[in-house]
């Protein structure tokens, strides 16, 4: 039987596969195929999720070989719902970290986690809230997204997965994100997460924004951790600041992003809702 957990961070939901964490680190880890991920994430014929988180000891993850993982024991193998891999997932990392703590695989209040985007520092508060040091939000060039015939100017950002932050006066709640925004494929050859953002309060402490996001490989999601970080860094820059916190409202709740010139830190809830076993007969029918 293949064990799974289901959870979310501000309703950005994931299937977590913990079995490989219990494997002998010297043993080969079975590959997780794109088709398996797609079937697992199917909301009608599978468990349903925005993505899959697989727990791997760093010694069994070939992707971790190029990372400086001297201080990290676990690698977060993250896949989008369409089966494609992603460099980083902030909401997923918080859920992943909570699993490590509750399973007794990490006991410290702060520890390192290896991801395709690099090694990230995890902090757990006494109240149980999980924060992730997401690394710096790097600003690129200006570009635009087209949606329902309207053009939305935006700013290229990297964390290190690609983002296009479109700060707009058009109310984001009314946008139709059932279809992907049209973007500059030459600028974003591997796809891009597009954030549409309203600045709700520039003078608040912290400033407050409302965000919706269309994620590459998934579609619209209820939240996006790296997207929230990209948005916070861009909004603060527009306000003439390189340091501060931003409250980001998403359809699934709220997250807080703290920004400095060196890094961004994402804080918010991480909630498990179910655990169970995948039917082996169903799993066996998924083509490799």
Buried (B, 14 or more C-beta within 10 A) or exposed (E): EBEBBBBBBBBBBBBBBBBBBEBEEEEEBEEBBBEBBBBBBEEEEBBBBBBBBBBBBBBBBEBBEEBEBEEBBBBBBBBBBBBBBBBBBBBBBBBBBBBBBEEEBBEEEEBBBBBBBBBBBBBBEEEEBBBBBBBBBEBEEEBBBEBEEEEBEBBBBBBBBBBBBBBBEEEBEEBEBEEBBEBBEEEBEEBBBBBBBBBEEEEEEBBBBBBBBBBBBBBBBBBBBBBBBBBBBBBBBEBEEEEBBBBBBBBBBBBBBBBEEEBBBBBBBBBBEEEEEBEEEEBEEBEE
